[in-house]
């Protein structure tokens, strides 16, 4: 008897990946840095929030790594890895090891060689030094299983927690500022300028052709929308796509939180209007991204926010 394949091509095409990722984010997870040593003996590390326990007898743990990761082959060739569970005060380390722009992630980071020479990061809430037990291809990830040879959990501090695509403390702090009136539109725009310029520089370095093509399609959509509300939502999508092209999960956290606050501002903005003069600026930003020119792209992004600020000021004067 043949069992029908319920995951038909039509169903797979209709599957909403973004919504699926959001649903998965409803489960809070810890944040860890996974480390190993390369063939040359140099330490290698990356930020991960897919770590989980598997078995007590034998003591097994697991974590997953994207097939597209530049570190994949190093972990596949290595016979061991260490899992360093981060504390709340180690957010900077999380950001450092998630960045594709930092060549030597261990520069200035305190660590000691552990089991089989594995890099063990100082100050972690817990560490698990593992021999590789198995690896399995799982969709767009490789799932690594490790047998724990040595572990430590001496530091009694709260762990860093990742929840709904944001660090809980960061998201809560920004929302509290907004609710108390301490985060006005000017400071929100300045925060968006700073974060988006940072993301843009990373996108120039890490973005793929598919990322840039998606941004180009988005700009065309903005041009085709006749009303300001749809244009505003498509403009938010423009920045989401720039964020995606940066390929840095930690900065995504900040960008998504600022976007949530921006949506709240837009819902209450009576001066909202179409801004067709910003479309050519977006096109220039995209051109510089394709040219891998971060300085020119950042200058154009700053120009974008300058025009945004001037337009908002003019709209307020007109409605006064």
N, C-alpha and C positions, 0 to 999 in steps of 0.2 A: 504493500500500500504506500502510495506516495503522499507525503504530507505537504500541503501547499505552503509556499513561502509567503507569509503574511506581510513581510517587509517588502512589498512590491516596489518597483521603480517609481511608480506614481506616488506612493506613500512617502518614500524617501525624499523625493523632490519637494514634497509639501511640508516636510519636517522643518519646524522653525528652530534653527540652531541657537539663535540669540535667546529665545524664550527658554529653551532647554538649559542653556548655561545659567540664565537667571534663576531658574528653578533649583538647579544644583547649588547655587550660591545661598540658598535658604538654610543650608546646613553649615554652621560655623566650623571652621577648621583651623588648626594651628599652622604656623609658618616655620619652615625649616630650611636650612642650607645643606644641600647634599654635596659632599666632597669626595674626591678621589685623587689619585696621582696619575699623570699621563705617562706615556712611554719614556719620556725624557726625565721623569722623576719630579717634574714641576707640579704644584698643587692645582687642582681644577675644582670649581664650585659653582653652584647655581641655586637660586631660590625656588622653593617648591612648597605647595600646600596640598599635595596629594598623598602624603605619608599616612600609612595606617598599619595597625597590627594585624597579623594573620593567624599566628599559632603560638601557643605556649610551649608545646612539646612536639617538635623542637621549637625553639624561640625564633619565629619568623616575622619579618616586617616587609612592607612593600611600598613602592612609590612609582610614579609614572613620568615618562619624559617624552615630549613631542618628537615625532620623526624628523621634524624640520630643525630641531635644535643642533647648533654647531658643536655641542659637547657630546652628542649621542655616541659617536664612535669611541671616544675616550672611555665612557662608562661601559660600553659593550666590551672593549678590550681588557678593561681592568677586572681583576678577580675580587675586588673588595670596594666598599664605599662606606662612608660615615654619614649619619643623619644628625645634624646639630639643630635642636629645637630652640627657637629664639624666644627671648623674654620681651616684655612690652617696651623696654628701653633700648631694644636693638633694631628698631625700625630702619635706622640708617644702614645697618648691615644688610637688611632685607633688600633695600633699594639698590645698594651697591652690587649685590650679586645677581640682581634681576636686570641690571643695565647691560645693553649690548655695546655701549659706548666706552666702557672701561676695559682696557686691555688686560691689565694685571689687577684682578679683583682682590688679591691677597695683600697688595701693597698697603702697609700701615695697619693691617689686621693682625691681632694677636692670636696665634695658634701654635699648637704643639703637635709633633708627630705621634700618632697612636698606633693601634694595631696595624701591622703590615705597613707602617709609615703613613697611614691615613691622616690627613689634616683634621685636627680636632680644634674647633673654634672656642676660644676662651670666653667664659661668661655665659655660655648657653644654659638654658634651663635643664636640658637633658641631652645626652649624646648616646648614640647607638652605633658601635663600630662593627661592621658586618662583612662576612664573606659572602660573595654572590652565590645564591642558592639556585636561581633559575632566572630566565628572562623569557617573556612572551610578547609576541606582537598582538596588540589590542587596538584595532582601528587605526587612528592617527597617532597612537602612542606606543611606546615599548614599556611594558610593565616589568620592573625589576623586583625580584624577591631576594632578601638577604637573611642569612642566618646570623643572629647576634652572637658575636664572640666576646664582646665587652660592652658594658654600658655604665653610665653615671647619671645621677640626677641629684647632685648635691646642692644646687642653688634653689632656694625656696622663694621664687618670684613668680608673678603671674606671667603666663605665656602670651606671646603676641597672637592675636586672633584675626582671621580673615573671614568676613561675613558679607554676603550679598555684594561682592565685587568691591568692597571697601574695608579698610581697617576701621574697626568699630570706634576707636577713640577719635580718629581723624574726622569721620563722618559726623559723629555726635558733636564734636567741638564746633565744626562749621555750622551745623544746624542750630546749635544753641546761640551762636553769635547772631545768626540771621533772625531767630525768634526774638532775641532781646533788642533788636534794632541796632546792634553794633557792627553789622556787616551791611553797609549801604551799597547802592548800585555802583558808586565810584570805586570803592575798594573791591567789589566783586569783579568789575571790569579789569582792574589792575591785576588781580589774582589770575583771572583768565588769560590776560596778556602774558604774564610771566610763565604760567604752566604751558600754554599753547606754543610759545616760542621755544621752550625747552623740548616739548614733544616734536616740534617741527624739525629741530636740529637732528633729533634721533631718527625721524622719518626720512630725512635726506640720506642718512647713513644706512638704515635698516630696511627701508621700504622696498617692496618688490613691485614689478611692473603691474601686477594684478591690483595692488593697493592703489597705485596712481590711476589706473583705469577706472576703478570704482569711484574715486574722487571726481574724475572728469564726468562720469555719468551723473553724479550728484549735482555738479554745477549746472549741467544741462537741465536737470529737473527744476532747480531753483529758478532758472530763466523762464521755464514754461508755466510755473504756477502764477495765476493772476492775482491771488489775494495775499495779503500780508501775513496772515496766520499760517498758511501752508508754507510760505517762503521762510518764515521764522523757524518752523520745525525742520525744514530741509537744511537750513543753515546750521542748526544744531547737529544734524547728521553729518554735515561737512566736517565739523570739528571732531566728531566721533570717528570718522574715517581717517583723519590725520592722526588721531590717537592710536588707532589700530595699526597704522603704517609704522608707528614708532617701535612697535613690538617690545614694549616694556610694561609688564603687568602692574608694576607698582605705581607708575605715574598714571596709569588708567584709573586707579583708585581715586586720585585727586581730581582728575578731569571729570569723572562720572559724578562725583559729589558736587562739584561746581556746576555741572550741567543741571542737576536736580534743583539747585537753588536758582539757576537762570530760568528754568521753566516756571518756577513760582513767580519770579519777577514778571515774565512775559504774560502770565495769566492776569496780572493786575495792572498791566501797562496800557493806559488809555491812549498813549501817543504812538502806539505801534503802527508802522506803515512800511510799505515796500521800500527797499533800498537798492534799486537797480544799479546804482553807481558802485556798489561793492562787488558786483559780479566780475568785472575785469580785474579787480584786485585779487579775487580768489584764483582767477586763471593765471595771473602772474606768480602767485604762490606755488601753484601746481607746476608751472614751467620750471621754476627754480628747484623744486623737489626732484623733477625728472633729471635736471642737470646736476643733481647732487651738490648744490651750492647752498650750504646752510646759512651763510652770512646774508646773501641776497634774499633768501626765503624769509629769514627772521626780520629783515628790514621791511619787507612787504607786509608781513604779519603785523608789525608795529604800525605801519601805515593803515592797515585795516582797522585796528582798534582806535587809532586817532580819528579816522573818518566816522567810526561808530559813535565815538564820544561827541564829536562836533554835531552829528546829525541828531543825537538825543538832546543836546542842549538847544538846538534850533527848534525842535519839536516842542520842548517844554516852554520856550518863549512864545511860540505861536499859540499854544493852548492857554497861556496865562491871561 
